């Protein structure tokens, strides 16, 4: 499971390394203001932060504390 997750993370990172400079070139060719370019690049980071927050909240609800788990046995 860990190996598959690491493989996916590596693949997404490599995809970002390809798409990022390409998108940057396209945005520079559009001659948009620099502020809009940075806002466009901030969107994936905001989506990733929201996804990590949702995952953290979901896993915190399903986790059973150690003291409660030992009392249940």
C-alpha positions as CSV (number, residue, x, y, z in Angstrom):
1,X,0.0,0.0,0.0
2,X,2.8,2.4,0.9
3,X,4.7,1.6,-2.3
4,X,1.7,2.3,-4.4
5,X,1.0,5.6,-2.7
6,X,4.6,6.6,-3.1
7,X,4.5,5.7,-6.8
8,X,1.4,7.8,-7.3
9,X,2.9,10.7,-5.5
10,X,6.0,10.5,-7.6
11,X,4.0,10.3,-10.8
12,X,1.9,13.3,-9.9
13,X,5.1,15.2,-9.0
14,X,6.6,14.4,-12.3
15,X,3.5,15.4,-14.2
16,X,3.5,18.7,-12.3
17,X,7.2,19.2,-13.3
18,X,6.1,18.8,-16.9
19,X,2.9,20.8,-16.9
20,X,4.2,23.7,-14.7
21,X,6.8,25.2,-17.0
22,X,4.5,24.5,-20.0
23,X,1.6,26.4,-18.4
24,X,4.0,29.1,-17.3
25,X,5.1,29.6,-20.9
26,X,1.5,29.7,-22.1
27,X,0.6,32.3,-19.5
28,X,3.5,34.4,-20.4
29,X,2.5,34.2,-24.0
30,X,-1.0,35.4,-23.1
31,X,0.6,38.6,-21.6
32,X,-1.6,38.4,-18.5
33,X,-0.7,40.6,-15.5
34,X,1.9,38.9,-13.2
35,X,-0.6,38.8,-10.4
36,X,-3.1,36.7,-12.4
37,X,-0.3,34.3,-13.3
38,X,0.5,33.7,-9.7
39,X,-3.2,33.3,-8.8
40,X,-3.6,30.7,-11.5
41,X,-0.5,28.8,-10.2
42,X,-2.0,29.0,-6.6
43,X,-5.2,27.1,-7.6
44,X,-3.6,23.6,-7.5
45,X,-1.9,24.3,-4.2
46,X,-5.2,25.5,-2.7
47,X,-7.0,22.3,-4.0
48,X,-4.2,20.1,-2.6
49,X,-4.4,21.9,0.8
50,X,-8.2,21.4,0.9
51,X,-7.8,17.7,0.0
52,X,-5.3,17.2,2.8
53,X,-7.5,19.0,5.3
54,X,-10.5,16.8,4.3
55,X,-8.4,13.6,4.5
56,X,-7.0,14.6,8.0
57,X,-10.5,15.3,9.3
58,X,-11.9,12.1,7.9
59,X,-9.1,10.0,9.3
60,X,-9.3,11.7,12.7
61,X,-12.9,10.7,13.0
62,X,-12.3,7.0,12.2
63,X,-9.2,6.6,14.5
64,X,-9.9,5.0,17.9
65,X,-7.7,6.3,20.7
66,X,-5.3,3.7,22.2
67,X,-6.8,4.1,25.7
68,X,-10.3,3.4,24.4
69,X,-9.1,0.5,22.3
70,X,-7.5,-1.2,25.3
71,X,-10.6,-0.7,27.4
72,X,-12.7,-2.3,24.8
73,X,-10.7,-5.6,24.9
